[in-house]
Structure formats: C-alpha cells, structure tokens
Amino acid sequence: MTPHDSTEEISADEARLLALRAQGLLARVGADRDPPSPSDGGADVLAMLHQVSAVQLDTISVLARSHELVAYARLGPVGRKTVEQTYWGEPALTFEYLGHAGCIFPLEMWPYFAFRRRAMQRRLGERLSGGSGFSVDRWRTGAATFDELRARLREGPVTASDLGGARDGVGWWNWSTAKSGIEILYRLGEVVCTTRKSWKRIYDVPERALPPDLLQRELSDEECFVYLVRRAAQALGVGTKRDIAAYFGLTTTWLGSPQNARRLLDTAIEACGLIPVRVEGWKEMAFLEPAALAWDAPAEHRTTLLSPFDSLIWRGPVPPEGERTQRLFGFSLPFEPYVPRERRAHGYFSMALLAEGRLVGHVDPAREGRTLVARAVSLDDASAVDALAAALREAAAWVGCDAIRVERVEPPTVANEIIRAIS
C-alpha cells in the first residue's frame, strides 16, 4: 500500500485491509511470539486491548461472553481465565465506562473521559432542577440516596448485592433503587469499576482504585476529544467522521456528550492531522492517519468467528447499526436475541465467519456438554467450507469441546461438505 494524494481514492480492498490491520485481525497481536498459552497470554491480551482501545461488554454467553471472544478472535486459544485476569486483575490495568456502549478500556484512558463525566453532571443537574427527560424520583425517594451510597462506599468496595440486590422487577433493566443510584454515580465518575467477581461489578471510589497520577490530570473537553479521536482513527484504520465519532460515542446525546460535540469532533480531526481520503464506493469523505498509508499488507489472514459485539463490526447508535460493516464488507449481521425464534434469519447469537480478509458466513453457536453445536450456518461463499471447519474446530477446542454438530445449513447443498470437513 503506497501513499495517496488526499484528493485521490483508496480502493475498497485497501480500506478493508486497513481496518483489519488496525483491529489486529490480519496477523496475531505479538505475532513474533509463540501462540499464547492459558498461563502466559496476559501480555498478549493487554496488547490486544491497547490496539483496539475498547472491548464491549455484554451479558449474553453462548460460546463464551463477548469480551472473551474479542480476545480469542485475535489471539487464538488464549486461556479464558487469562483474559479475565488481565481485564479485572490486581493491580488494575483497565477500567469500565461508557464508550459507544459499556466497555473495558486501558487504564491510561481514564482522564480522557472527563468530558463525559462533566456532561453527565450537567445533565443530572438539569433534571434534578425540573428539566424533562429521565425521572430520578424512584431512587431519590428510595432507601439508597446518593449520600447513603457515598457513605457506604467510604467503608470499602461494594457490589450491588452488598447494597441489597441489583433487581426489583421495575423498568427495562429491572434495576433496584440501590443499583440505579450507584450506576448514576458510576456515570458521574464518583464510582469506578476496575474489577469484577463472578461477573458482578465491584464498585469503588476513584481514590482507592486508580493511580494518583491519573486522578490528578484535569483535561479540557478539547484535549479529551483530540486524544479519543486519534485513538479511534488508529483503531478503525480508515473511517468517516461518523465512524470516528461512533467508536467512543463522542456525539451520542444519551451518553452525556456535550452539546458542542460536533464542533469538538471537527476541531480534533484537524488537530490530529488526519488525512481526508475518498474510499471507492463510500459516499462520505473518510479520514486516516498518515502512517497508515505507508504500510504493506501481510499475506496472512486470521480465520475465526467474530462476536456481533466485536469492535471490527460492532453496532452503535452512530452511524446506523451495521452500516460500516456493510460499507467495508458488503455484509449484514443481524442481532436477533430479541427477535421471535421463527423470525430469526441467522439465529440467537449469530457470529460472523472471517476468512481471507472477508466476512463470508454466519454461525449461530451453542454448547451442549462437550459438544459445540452450530445451530445455524449460512455461507455467502460456498468455497468457504474449509475455513468454516477450521474456525469451528479451533473454537471447539478453545471452549473445551471435543465434538462438533452442525444443524441447519444454508445453502443445504454444502451441508455434507461441511460435515466431512469437520470430521
């Protein structure tokens, strides 16, 4: 890949390779080392997290939870305990907060979300003073007031269970008064989460959980945006203004972004020195870092299954869900857990099959004992049978399965080929 004048196009193939490289999916992170083992892959996991900058969290677990799948997609059979120990070990290497969604971030990024914490404080103040929008009456009048929660946190870290439980059957998330209150403090930055226990967040105060040098850094909104725009551009490889904004949810109002976020975004893109380029087939101008164009693509590609929450293809409020994936790969990955079973096109938790730098199929996985079950498989490219078999065998071994069963296949004509390939 050679440098281009900013008025020229880069090809669709170049754009796709830039995105794959930026996401660590053309060659394994730390590829000069041996493949990670269950006991020594922590450095690789941390390197992966720094490369993608944000790993989305989600409660759904079929093959594994999504935060594990993101590491697996890039590193291969890294130990699942190693992944979680890296994310949530001691001393803290990461923290959780709101990006485009709830995510894990490298610890050094904490100061750069100050713009969001301030914006959330402004919004909360408006609503407490009678503004319209989200009602705080339920947790304001309940047993868990802010002051009571703060007093409890001064005694030491807590889980929602320590505060009386996370759920009471009210609202979309069924959050209890205490859970609602402490999540507000979490968004304001008065509470942090750097570790979990049995999937439960452990809430603590920043003064105990974070290094003093991070807490002492006071950054302006402008400084926050420049840093996050640069990291988003690095993680995307190439992206439109909407792609860059979406990576950390910089302009999503519901996450508390400031009203002048679009001005801050434009200013940051210019301050970062991002190069405007035209991508073949894209309607909007794209941007990339100058160093990205001086790279020659390696021949080796990763063959793997991608979580629908993988940062290569994740779905966010800006741009419309799946639109970047469609632009890059001509591929649609519906998210269907909340769709009635009979109306699902690809299954409950459809994962994308990545092979030779393209998304070539869908797999809806499950586990039954020591059997990995592909409940639904669809291939956009019938020649991808061997790639599918390789991905299923590696995934089965990673989660401790020693057998694979394939159920519904589209097109049906390749079903026998798939069965032979995995046997």
Buried (B, 14 or more C-beta within 10 A) or exposed (E): BEEBEBEEBBEBEBBBBBBBBBBBBBBBBBBEEEEBEEEEBBBBBBBBBBBBBBBBBBEBEBBBBBBBBBBBBBBBBBBBEBBBBBBBBEEBBBBBBBBBBBBBBBBBBBBBBBBBBBBBBEBBEEBEEEEEEEEBEBBBEBEBBBEBBBEBBEEEBBBBEBBEBBEBEEEEEEBBBBBBBBBBBBBBBBBBBBBBEEEBBBBBBBEEBBEEEBEEEEBEBBBBBBBBBBBBBBBBBBBBBBBBBBBBBBBBBEBBBBEEBBEBBEBBBEBBEBBEBBBEEBEBEBBBBEEBBEBEBEEEBBBBBBBBBBBBBBBBBBBEBBBBBBBBBEBBBBBBEEBEEEEBEBBBBBBBBBBEBBBBBBBBBBBEEEEBBBBBBBBBBEEBBBBBBBBBBBBBEBBEBEEBBBEBBBEEEBBEBBBEBBE
